[in-house]
Amino acid sequence: MAPALDVIAGDHPPPTNIVYFQYGVAFAAEIVSAPGPICDAPGVPCILGPGGGIAIRAGFRGAGPIYLGGAYELTKQDPSKLYRLALLQQARAEGRYYFTTARVTEPYAAVSLGVAGYGNEWSVDTWGPAGSVGFGVEYQVTRRTVVGVAANYRILYFSRFTDTSGASHQPGIAQLIGFDVLLEQRDPSYVADKTARKTD
């Protein structure tokens, strides 16, 4: 393993033998496509509506097409006035598979697994496992800076809970569509040794 060198100046796509530490922020939107049992309380408006916020993430882009990392997302959702400040929090392990194009624009497929919590202000009234699949596109502004957009289909499981108005909400699965506009920094971590020879 050789130490990373600053060999990523210029306008061409970065060399594929460099492993990068990639991190950044995103403006995130969460659109509820099917709220599920969380909104089945009789005579009570749906407590989980669309919202937006930010996400922060960090991970490693390998010498190949694989990125592995983690993300924390915080969005303010529309609770139909049942909460003063409805916050949806998600912590996820994320993976991306880039379809290498040798150009400054690269599409990728994405998957994630994690947990989600929902509640008033910073409390967590209900929580459960979460997963998503999606796709995105990255555009390389410089060798170290990328911007992109992504869309994800998410499944979140919420446990039974009672909101601040006293209404009871049943456990079940909610389905959301997430959209991200990303700005990420890519720093070289080390150079993979491609000179090693195979031995018999």
Steps between C-alpha positions, in 0.01 A plus 500: 500500500658826391426834667256724320654761276330811372468362150146609439557847358356568159174461317496129424323238712714386796719191464324175590784380724437765766274434800313815606344621821177659374280720719246775464152637551172484313171682489246223555129466431280215624168453318256256662358267234314271746499586873360162607340429840660806659219702337211258559375654826123571459412869493866609522684667210815334368793571728763423236510733200772617260803690622854614440831552674865407480716188495867457582700200383851362487659187362767347281495475122713198418744456215213329316134600457397452866424768760422404863409752765247635745248783511288692749192677367272745678180621334206704623177328397142629481312350802160660426543713815514192725861588587655841555822399319489156337850364438586186307851378579679228306839337559607279210783285373520568126652333197537622143602320184636739238464425132843615392491722194856644503326838478420774748140374531435163663165335579469262794259264671455530877375292793476576872405340830450677831253631756246783495337693783207743495370734766428850627800732512801284597306220669459161331145374544525215251790330330599192304716355223530670163629409157519653154601444140565772247716656236694821448738690279825671601669781309865572570548876533869453584703193585407553864149643482189327367135601482210272432136409524345180630158342544419216740203281584490453878317259729477603867344294778344699784407345836172570683488840672272769640546857377479822703125529433439158657422323171631145468683395183540140391834342407579437136695591189512843336627554147684816398679638197817687588679759287851634565704781349857423604827684543790275593875527544732221388840477673760237405557249780760271346614359168416135440802299392429362154857387441473185709554191289305180525687210649455139407 
